[in-house]
């Protein structure tokens, strides 16, 4: 079975959703026969490269809230992340264009190190004081993931490198009807949207493996849409 996951490093629910999916997969009897592939989806594809802004300020502007209210929204998401055993900083994070990150993830996929780089990028963005919108940080993450430094540097220096692979993923997402992430596709037959609980993923995997139609889960409390808008639970 193949599971494809469309996501963006800037999306907190993708960070949380990956952790929940990993737990759900661990509870699936045939987990060793599941291939997981990560696909590109940019929340802010029109954002200027190399420019970032504080997440709290972006949330306040997007939702018409005060900075204090935006910090409260981040706090709600942090609670969900920490419930999954994830570290989540509510201050000091920034938001911007993730095209270079996705291009590097495609290089990592070609070298068999995609998930390693993805996990490092999530950790840098949500748990550490490291901006994934900084080229130097991206290069360091690539090396940490086991990629060749010279090759990673060359990809970052050439805006066309792996660009078509990123765009192809995004076209496929549109064709599949994915308008928010994370978005999970099982064997190109069933789609699951949002950061669902782990048990929902386990049940979906079991149903798909048995050849049964996967029950459509209730809407998850967390997903991020293009332009950076993320659903935030209020309790």
C-alpha positions as CSV (number, residue, x, y, z in Angstrom):
1,X,0.0,0.0,0.0
2,X,1.2,3.5,-0.8
3,X,0.2,6.5,1.4
4,X,0.9,10.0,-0.1
5,X,0.9,13.0,2.3
6,X,0.6,16.5,0.9
7,X,1.9,19.0,3.5
8,X,3.9,22.2,4.1
9,X,6.6,22.9,6.6
10,X,4.8,26.1,7.5
11,X,1.6,24.2,8.5
12,X,1.4,23.4,12.2
13,X,-1.4,20.8,11.5
14,X,1.0,19.0,9.1
15,X,3.5,18.8,11.9
16,X,0.8,17.5,14.3
17,X,-0.8,15.3,11.6
18,X,2.4,13.6,10.7
19,X,2.9,12.6,14.3
20,X,-0.7,11.3,14.5
21,X,-0.3,9.4,11.3
22,X,2.9,7.8,12.5
23,X,1.2,6.6,15.6
24,X,-1.8,5.3,13.5
25,X,0.6,3.5,11.2
26,X,2.4,1.9,14.2
27,X,-1.0,0.4,15.2
28,X,-1.5,-1.2,11.7
29,X,-0.6,-4.9,11.4
30,X,0.8,-4.5,7.9
31,X,2.8,-1.3,8.6
32,X,6.0,-2.8,7.1
33,X,4.2,-3.1,3.8
34,X,3.2,0.6,3.6
35,X,5.2,3.0,1.5
36,X,4.9,6.6,2.7
37,X,5.6,9.4,0.2
38,X,5.6,13.1,1.1
39,X,4.3,15.5,-1.5
40,X,4.7,19.3,-1.8
41,X,1.9,21.8,-1.0
42,X,2.8,25.5,-0.5
43,X,0.5,27.5,1.8
44,X,2.0,30.8,0.5
45,X,3.2,30.2,-3.1
46,X,3.0,33.8,-4.0
47,X,5.1,35.0,-1.0
48,X,8.4,36.6,-2.0
49,X,11.4,34.4,-1.6
50,X,13.7,35.3,1.3
51,X,11.1,37.4,3.1
52,X,9.5,36.3,6.3
53,X,7.3,37.8,9.0
54,X,6.4,36.7,12.6
55,X,3.7,34.1,12.7
56,X,1.7,35.9,15.4
57,X,1.6,39.1,13.3
58,X,0.4,37.1,10.3
59,X,-2.4,35.4,12.3
60,X,-3.5,38.7,13.8
61,X,-3.8,40.3,10.3
62,X,-5.4,37.2,8.7
63,X,-8.1,36.8,11.3
64,X,-8.5,40.4,12.3
65,X,-7.4,39.7,15.9
66,X,-5.2,41.5,18.3
67,X,-1.7,40.3,18.9
68,X,-2.8,38.9,22.2
69,X,-5.6,37.0,20.7
70,X,-3.3,35.7,18.0
71,X,-0.9,34.4,20.7
72,X,-3.9,32.6,22.3
73,X,-4.6,30.9,18.9
74,X,-1.0,29.7,18.8
75,X,-1.4,28.5,22.4
76,X,-4.4,26.3,21.4
77,X,-2.3,24.7,18.6
78,X,0.6,24.2,20.9
79,X,-1.7,22.3,23.3
80,X,-2.6,19.9,20.5
81,X,1.1,19.5,19.5
82,X,2.2,18.8,23.0
83,X,-0.5,16.2,23.5
84,X,1.3,14.3,20.7
85,X,4.7,14.6,22.5
86,X,5.8,17.4,20.2
87,X,7.7,20.5,21.2
88,X,6.0,23.7,19.9
89,X,7.3,27.3,20.3
90,X,4.5,29.9,20.5
91,X,6.9,32.8,20.2
92,X,9.7,33.7,17.8
93,X,8.5,31.7,14.8
94,X,8.3,33.2,11.3
95,X,6.2,32.5,8.2
96,X,7.1,32.8,4.5
97,X,7.6,31.1,1.2
98,X,8.5,27.4,1.4
99,X,9.4,26.7,-2.2
100,X,13.1,26.2,-1.5
101,X,12.3,23.7,1.3
102,X,10.1,21.7,-1.0
103,X,12.8,21.7,-3.7
104,X,15.3,20.3,-1.1
105,X,12.8,17.7,0.0
106,X,12.6,16.4,-3.6
107,X,16.4,16.2,-3.7
108,X,16.2,14.3,-0.4
109,X,13.6,12.0,-1.8
110,X,15.9,11.2,-4.8
111,X,18.7,10.4,-2.3
112,X,16.5,8.3,0.1
113,X,16.6,10.9,2.9
114,X,13.2,12.6,2.5
115,X,11.7,11.8,5.8
116,X,14.9,12.6,7.7
117,X,15.0,16.1,6.2
118,X,11.2,16.6,6.7
119,X,11.5,15.8,10.4
120,X,14.5,18.1,10.8
121,X,12.7,20.9,9.1
122,X,9.6,20.5,11.2
123,X,11.7,20.4,14.4
124,X,13.6,23.5,13.3
125,X,10.4,25.5,12.4
126,X,8.3,24.5,15.4
127,X,10.6,23.5,18.2
128,X,13.9,25.3,17.8
129,X,15.1,28.8,17.3
130,X,16.1,28.2,13.7
131,X,14.4,29.9,10.7
132,X,13.7,27.5,7.8
133,X,13.4,30.6,5.6
134,X,17.1,31.2,5.9
135,X,19.3,29.6,3.2
136,X,22.1,28.9,5.7
137,X,19.7,27.0,8.0
138,X,18.3,25.0,5.1
139,X,21.8,24.0,4.0
140,X,22.6,22.9,7.5
141,X,19.4,20.9,7.8
142,X,20.2,19.2,4.5
143,X,23.6,18.1,5.7
144,X,22.1,16.9,9.0
145,X,19.7,14.8,7.0
146,X,22.7,13.1,5.2
147,X,22.7,15.0,2.0
148,X,25.8,16.1,0.2
149,X,26.6,19.7,1.1
150,X,27.8,20.7,-2.4
151,X,24.8,19.1,-4.1
152,X,22.3,20.8,-1.6
153,X,24.0,24.1,-2.1
154,X,23.8,23.8,-5.9
155,X,20.0,23.1,-5.6
156,X,19.4,26.1,-3.4
157,X,21.4,28.3,-5.8
158,X,19.4,27.2,-8.9
159,X,15.7,28.1,-8.6
160,X,14.8,25.7,-11.4
161,X,16.3,22.6,-9.6
162,X,13.4,20.3,-8.7
163,X,10.9,23.2,-9.4
164,X,8.9,21.1,-11.8
165,X,8.7,18.2,-9.2
166,X,7.2,20.7,-6.7
167,X,4.7,22.1,-9.2
168,X,3.7,18.6,-10.3
169,X,2.9,17.6,-6.7
170,X,0.8,20.8,-6.4
171,X,-1.1,20.1,-9.7
172,X,-1.9,16.6,-8.5
173,X,-3.2,18.0,-5.2
174,X,-5.6,20.2,-7.1
175,X,-6.7,17.3,-9.3
176,X,-7.4,15.3,-6.2
177,X,-9.4,18.1,-4.7
178,X,-7.0,18.9,-1.9
179,X,-7.7,22.4,-0.8
180,X,-6.1,22.2,2.6
181,X,-3.3,20.2,4.3
182,X,-2.3,17.8,5.6
183,X,-4.0,15.7,3.0
184,X,-3.5,11.9,3.0
185,X,-4.2,9.6,0.0
186,X,-4.3,5.9,0.3
187,X,-3.5,4.0,-2.8
188,X,-4.9,6.8,-4.9
189,X,-8.4,5.6,-3.9
190,X,-9.2,7.3,-0.6
191,X,-8.4,10.8,0.7
192,X,-8.3,11.9,4.3
193,X,-8.1,15.6,5.2
194,X,-6.7,17.2,8.3
195,X,-4.8,16.2,11.4
196,X,-7.1,13.3,12.3
197,X,-6.6,11.3,15.5
198,X,-4.2,8.3,15.3
199,X,-7.0,5.8,15.6
200,X,-8.7,7.2,12.5
201,X,-5.6,6.6,10.5
202,X,-5.3,3.0,11.8
203,X,-8.9,2.3,10.9
204,X,-8.6,3.8,7.4
205,X,-5.4,1.7,6.7
206,X,-7.2,-1.5,7.9
207,X,-10.3,-0.7,5.7
208,X,-8.2,0.1,2.7
209,X,-6.0,-3.0,3.1
210,X,-9.1,-5.2,3.3
211,X,-10.4,-3.7,0.1
212,X,-13.3,-2.1,1.8
213,X,-14.4,1.5,1.2
214,X,-12.8,3.8,3.7
215,X,-15.3,5.5,6.0
216,X,-15.0,9.2,5.6
217,X,-13.9,10.6,8.9
218,X,-15.5,13.5,10.6
219,X,-13.8,16.8,9.8
220,X,-10.6,17.2,11.8
221,X,-10.1,20.2,14.1
222,X,-6.9,21.2,12.2
223,X,-6.0,22.0,8.7
224,X,-4.2,24.8,6.9
225,X,-5.4,26.4,3.7
226,X,-3.5,28.3,1.0
227,X,-2.5,31.8,2.2
228,X,-1.5,30.4,5.5
229,X,-5.0,30.3,7.2
230,X,-5.1,27.4,9.7
231,X,-8.2,26.2,11.5
232,X,-7.6,26.6,15.2
233,X,-9.7,24.8,17.9
234,X,-11.2,27.2,20.4
235,X,-11.3,24.9,23.3
